[in-house]
Amino acid sequence: MNSPSTQFVPSRRMGIYEPIHQIGMWGENFKSNGNPNTSASVIVEVDNKLENESETASYEMLAPSNKHDQEATKPIDKIQRRLAQNREAARKSRLRKKAYVQQLENSRLKLIQLEQELERTRQQGLYMGGGLEGGHLGFSGAVNSGIAAFEMEYGHWMEEQNRQICELRTALNAHISDIELRILVESGMSHYFELFRMKSTAAKADVFYVMSGMWKTSAERFFSWIGGFRPSELLKVLLPQLDPLTEQQIFEVCNLKQSCQQAEDALSQGMEKLQEIVSATIAAGQLGEGSYIPQVATAVGKLEALVSFVNQADHLRQETLQQMSRILTTRQAARCLLALGEYCQRLRALSTLWATRPREPA
């Protein structure tokens, strides 16, 4: 065939042929060849090529579409993974919330159990916090929540105290640096100061409870003075454990001991004076008439001073510990705290042995 080869020019934008452009090419073929047969053959050839090119164009149109679908599924997978992660995080959050709620419920049950135990103890006459007053003066016999909270805090305080004693003993045996030892000493001092704060709060709830030392063991109560240890007596116990001391240290400790004794005497005399005032207030009027509400009500107002005595006694104890920490070296102060903690442990052990001692049958 002498006619120029027929060409199919697909659209650059859509991937299919442009009819107007193609018709123009056919016209040129008709002009160049005047033979009708030739023109027919050209048309057949063009039709065949158009069919082939159309299939090719259709395939090219589908291929990018499939590729686009694959790329479109990628963000969907990412979103699904993120949703799965969010669901897992929400599930863990619900579990943590459930565990927290359960912990609160357990704490509430423990508090209820403690209040029940305190109530039973008070009914047996062992709790001195107001059982008789509730029966005779018409006051409610509910357990004092302030005292119940104090006993729970004191239990935690004792656990921490035992841990600190073991830590101090290990540190002294390991001969750690003074800087590390100073951290332990300051922590131990702060722990005792926290006890004094707890007692001050408890005294506002029931000062007789704190004064009588019902939160201590029997042996500790035997040596108790206004709800705690007597500073001057404690210095006598601790001083031999701190040897060797310099002459200056011995002088300062002796002065501290003398100051403690003077402060203790002043507080003890104040307590005796308060006892006389309260006793005289209660005994006012004619005894035996059966009417004593006015006298008792007046005495209650005077007993408010007991809270101040407890706070002053604890302040004296705190000042004694601070002064000893200033006088002693870091290592001596650590040994002092260790000796104080173990001394209290021995008193509690004495109470346990006394309570469990063998007894002759009645």
HUWO-V415210 format. One record per residue. N is the residue number from 0. OMEGA is omega in whole degrees, 0 to 359 (NA if undefined). Layout:
# HUWO-V415210
n=N omega=OMEGA
n=N omega=OMEGA
This chain:
# HUWO-V415210
n=0 omega=183
n=1 omega=181
n=2 omega=179
n=3 omega=183
n=4 omega=180
n=5 omega=182
n=6 omega=177
n=7 omega=184
n=8 omega=180
n=9 omega=177
n=10 omega=180
n=11 omega=184
n=12 omega=189
n=13 omega=178
n=14 omega=179
n=15 omega=183
n=16 omega=177
n=17 omega=185
n=18 omega=184
n=19 omega=179
n=20 omega=182
n=21 omega=178
n=22 omega=177
n=23 omega=179
n=24 omega=178
n=25 omega=181
n=26 omega=178
n=27 omega=179
n=28 omega=178
n=29 omega=181
n=30 omega=184
n=31 omega=181
n=32 omega=179
n=33 omega=183
n=34 omega=179
n=35 omega=180
n=36 omega=179
n=37 omega=180
n=38 omega=179
n=39 omega=180
n=40 omega=178
n=41 omega=180
n=42 omega=179
n=43 omega=181
n=44 omega=180
n=45 omega=180
n=46 omega=180
n=47 omega=180
n=48 omega=178
n=49 omega=179
n=50 omega=180
n=51 omega=181
n=52 omega=179
n=53 omega=177
n=54 omega=179
n=55 omega=180
n=56 omega=179
n=57 omega=179
n=58 omega=180
n=59 omega=178
n=60 omega=182
n=61 omega=184
n=62 omega=178
n=63 omega=180
n=64 omega=178
n=65 omega=179
n=66 omega=179
n=67 omega=178
n=68 omega=180
n=69 omega=179
n=70 omega=181
n=71 omega=180
n=72 omega=182
n=73 omega=177
n=74 omega=179
n=75 omega=178
n=76 omega=180
n=77 omega=179
n=78 omega=180
n=79 omega=178
n=80 omega=179
n=81 omega=177
n=82 omega=178
n=83 omega=178
n=84 omega=178
n=85 omega=178
n=86 omega=179
n=87 omega=178
n=88 omega=178
n=89 omega=179
n=90 omega=179
n=91 omega=178
n=92 omega=178
n=93 omega=179
n=94 omega=179
n=95 omega=178
n=96 omega=179
n=97 omega=179
n=98 omega=179
n=99 omega=178
n=100 omega=179
n=101 omega=178
n=102 omega=177
n=103 omega=179
n=104 omega=178
n=105 omega=178
n=106 omega=179
n=107 omega=179
n=108 omega=178
n=109 omega=179
n=110 omega=178
n=111 omega=180
n=112 omega=179
n=113 omega=178
n=114 omega=178
n=115 omega=179
n=116 omega=178
n=117 omega=179
n=118 omega=178
n=119 omega=180
n=120 omega=180
n=121 omega=179
n=122 omega=179
n=123 omega=177
n=124 omega=182
n=125 omega=180
n=126 omega=187
n=127 omega=190
n=128 omega=173
n=129 omega=180
n=130 omega=181
n=131 omega=180
n=132 omega=180
n=133 omega=183
n=134 omega=189
n=135 omega=183
n=136 omega=177
n=137 omega=178
n=138 omega=180
n=139 omega=181
n=140 omega=181
n=141 omega=179
n=142 omega=179
n=143 omega=183
n=144 omega=178
n=145 omega=179
n=146 omega=178
n=147 omega=178
n=148 omega=179
n=149 omega=181
n=150 omega=176
n=151 omega=178
n=152 omega=181
n=153 omega=175
n=154 omega=176
n=155 omega=179
n=156 omega=180
n=157 omega=178
n=158 omega=179
n=159 omega=179
n=160 omega=179
n=161 omega=179
n=162 omega=181
n=163 omega=178
n=164 omega=178
n=165 omega=180
n=166 omega=178
n=167 omega=179
n=168 omega=179
n=169 omega=182
n=170 omega=179
n=171 omega=178
n=172 omega=181
n=173 omega=179
n=174 omega=179
n=175 omega=184
n=176 omega=180
n=177 omega=180
n=178 omega=178
n=179 omega=181
n=180 omega=178
n=181 omega=178
n=182 omega=179
n=183 omega=180
n=184 omega=179
n=185 omega=177
n=186 omega=178
n=187 omega=178
n=188 omega=180
n=189 omega=180
n=190 omega=177
n=191 omega=178
n=192 omega=177
n=193 omega=177
n=194 omega=179
n=195 omega=177
n=196 omega=179
n=197 omega=181
n=198 omega=179
n=199 omega=177
n=200 omega=181
n=201 omega=180
n=202 omega=177
n=203 omega=179
n=204 omega=179
n=205 omega=185
n=206 omega=179
n=207 omega=179
n=208 omega=181
n=209 omega=181
n=210 omega=183
n=211 omega=179
n=212 omega=181
n=213 omega=179
n=214 omega=179
n=215 omega=176
n=216 omega=185
n=217 omega=180
n=218 omega=177
n=219 omega=178
n=220 omega=180
n=221 omega=180
n=222 omega=186
n=223 omega=177
n=224 omega=183
n=225 omega=173
n=226 omega=180
n=227 omega=182
n=228 omega=176
n=229 omega=187
n=230 omega=183
n=231 omega=179
n=232 omega=179
n=233 omega=178
n=234 omega=177
n=235 omega=181
n=236 omega=188
n=237 omega=187
n=238 omega=179
n=239 omega=181
n=240 omega=187
n=241 omega=179
n=242 omega=0
n=243 omega=174
n=244 omega=175
n=245 omega=179
n=246 omega=179
n=247 omega=178
n=248 omega=179
n=249 omega=179
n=250 omega=182
n=251 omega=178
n=252 omega=178
n=253 omega=176
n=254 omega=178
n=255 omega=179
n=256 omega=179
n=257 omega=178
n=258 omega=178
n=259 omega=181
n=260 omega=179
n=261 omega=179
n=262 omega=178
n=263 omega=179
n=264 omega=180
n=265 omega=179
n=266 omega=179
n=267 omega=178
n=268 omega=177
n=269 omega=177
n=270 omega=179
n=271 omega=179
n=272 omega=179
n=273 omega=178
n=274 omega=179
n=275 omega=182
n=276 omega=181
n=277 omega=179
n=278 omega=180
n=279 omega=180
n=280 omega=180
n=281 omega=183
n=282 omega=182
n=283 omega=181
n=284 omega=182
n=285 omega=177
n=286 omega=178
n=287 omega=181
n=288 omega=179
n=289 omega=179
n=290 omega=184
n=291 omega=182
n=292 omega=181
n=293 omega=181
n=294 omega=181
n=295 omega=179
n=296 omega=177
n=297 omega=180
n=298 omega=179
n=299 omega=179
n=300 omega=180
n=301 omega=181
n=302 omega=177
n=303 omega=180
n=304 omega=179
n=305 omega=179
n=306 omega=179
n=307 omega=179
n=308 omega=178
n=309 omega=181
n=310 omega=179
n=311 omega=179
n=312 omega=178
n=313 omega=176
n=314 omega=177
n=315 omega=177
n=316 omega=180
n=317 omega=179
n=318 omega=179
n=319 omega=178
n=320 omega=180
n=321 omega=179
n=322 omega=177
n=323 omega=178
n=324 omega=179
n=325 omega=183
n=326 omega=187
n=327 omega=171
n=328 omega=182
n=329 omega=181
n=330 omega=177
n=331 omega=178
n=332 omega=177
n=333 omega=178
n=334 omega=179
n=335 omega=179
n=336 omega=178
n=337 omega=179
n=338 omega=179
n=339 omega=180
n=340 omega=181
n=341 omega=177
n=342 omega=178
n=343 omega=177
n=344 omega=179
n=345 omega=177
n=346 omega=178
n=347 omega=176
n=348 omega=177
n=349 omega=179
n=350 omega=181
n=351 omega=180
n=352 omega=180
n=353 omega=182
n=354 omega=184
n=355 omega=183
n=356 omega=176
n=357 omega=181
n=358 omega=177
n=359 omega=179
n=360 omega=183
n=361 omega=NA
